[in-house]
Amino acid sequence: MYWTLELAHHLEDAPWPATKDELIDYAIRSGAPIEVIENLNELEDEAEIYDTMEDIWPDYPRKDDFLFNEDEY
């Protein structure tokens, strides 16, 4: 399983919190690339509830990880 920002972007509007099956269903209905669906299929626990993308991809970059000043924009 590998994640990129581009692939993770397809789950930003997912109905969090969600189970593995709900995320797969959302990815299919929203037209996400097959790689997103394959990554979700590799999740082990069927019954686990995922609250955010960080639960799926622990290294998912947060807003704090980027060094820019929002006041400038």
The 8 nearest C-alpha neighbors of each residue, nearest first, counted from 0:
[[1, 38, 41, 2, 37, 39, 42, 34],
 [2, 0, 3, 38, 34, 56, 35, 6],
 [1, 3, 6, 7, 4, 0, 56, 38],
 [4, 2, 6, 5, 7, 1, 8, 59],
 [3, 5, 7, 6, 8, 2, 59, 60],
 [4, 6, 8, 3, 7, 9, 2, 35],
 [7, 5, 3, 8, 4, 9, 35, 2],
 [8, 6, 4, 9, 10, 5, 3, 2],
 [7, 9, 5, 11, 6, 10, 4, 12],
 [8, 10, 7, 6, 11, 31, 5, 26],
 [11, 9, 13, 8, 12, 7, 26, 52],
 [12, 10, 8, 13, 9, 7, 52, 51],
 [13, 11, 10, 14, 9, 15, 8, 25],
 [12, 14, 10, 11, 15, 25, 22, 26],
 [13, 15, 16, 17, 12, 22, 25, 21],
 [16, 14, 17, 50, 13, 51, 49, 12],
 [15, 17, 50, 49, 14, 48, 51, 18],
 [16, 18, 15, 49, 48, 21, 14, 22],
 [17, 19, 48, 21, 20, 47, 49, 22],
 [18, 20, 22, 21, 45, 23, 39, 17],
 [21, 19, 23, 22, 18, 24, 45, 17],
 [20, 22, 24, 18, 23, 19, 17, 25],
 [23, 21, 25, 19, 24, 20, 26, 18],
 [24, 22, 26, 20, 25, 21, 36, 27],
 [23, 25, 21, 27, 22, 26, 20, 28],
 [24, 26, 22, 28, 23, 27, 29, 21],
 [27, 25, 23, 31, 29, 24, 28, 22],
 [26, 28, 24, 30, 25, 29, 31, 23],
 [29, 27, 25, 30, 26, 24, 31, 23],
 [28, 30, 26, 27, 31, 25, 9, 24],
 [31, 29, 27, 28, 26, 32, 25, 9],
 [30, 32, 26, 29, 9, 27, 35, 33],
 [33, 31, 34, 35, 30, 36, 6, 26],
 [32, 34, 36, 35, 37, 31, 27, 38],
 [33, 35, 37, 32, 36, 38, 6, 31],
 [36, 34, 38, 33, 37, 32, 6, 39],
 [35, 37, 39, 33, 38, 34, 23, 40],
 [38, 36, 34, 40, 39, 35, 33, 41],
 [39, 37, 35, 0, 41, 40, 36, 34],
 [38, 40, 36, 41, 37, 42, 35, 23],
 [41, 39, 37, 38, 42, 36, 23, 19],
 [42, 40, 38, 39, 43, 37, 0, 36],
 [43, 41, 39, 40, 44, 38, 19, 45],
 [42, 44, 41, 45, 40, 19, 47, 39],
 [43, 45, 47, 46, 42, 19, 48, 18],
 [44, 46, 19, 47, 43, 18, 20, 42],
 [47, 45, 44, 18, 48, 19, 20, 43],
 [48, 46, 44, 45, 18, 49, 19, 17],
 [47, 49, 18, 17, 16, 50, 46, 19],
 [50, 48, 17, 16, 54, 51, 18, 47],
 [49, 51, 16, 15, 48, 54, 17, 52],
 [52, 50, 53, 54, 49, 15, 16, 55],
 [51, 53, 55, 54, 56, 59, 50, 7],
 [54, 52, 57, 56, 51, 55, 59, 58],
 [55, 53, 52, 51, 49, 56, 57, 50],
 [54, 56, 52, 53, 57, 49, 51, 42],
 [55, 57, 53, 59, 58, 54, 52, 2],
 [58, 56, 53, 59, 54, 55, 52, 60],
 [59, 57, 56, 60, 53, 61, 55, 2],
 [60, 58, 56, 57, 53, 61, 52, 4],
 [61, 59, 64, 58, 62, 63, 65, 4],
 [62, 60, 63, 64, 59, 65, 53, 58],
 [61, 63, 64, 65, 60, 66, 67, 59],
 [64, 62, 61, 65, 66, 60, 67, 68],
 [65, 63, 61, 62, 60, 66, 67, 59],
 [66, 64, 63, 62, 67, 61, 60, 68],
 [65, 67, 64, 68, 63, 62, 69, 61],
 [68, 66, 65, 69, 71, 70, 63, 64],
 [67, 69, 70, 71, 66, 72, 65, 63],
 [68, 70, 71, 72, 67, 66, 65, 62],
 [71, 69, 68, 72, 67, 66, 65, 62],
 [70, 72, 69, 68, 67, 66, 65, 62],
 [71, 70, 69, 68, 67, 66, 65, 62]]
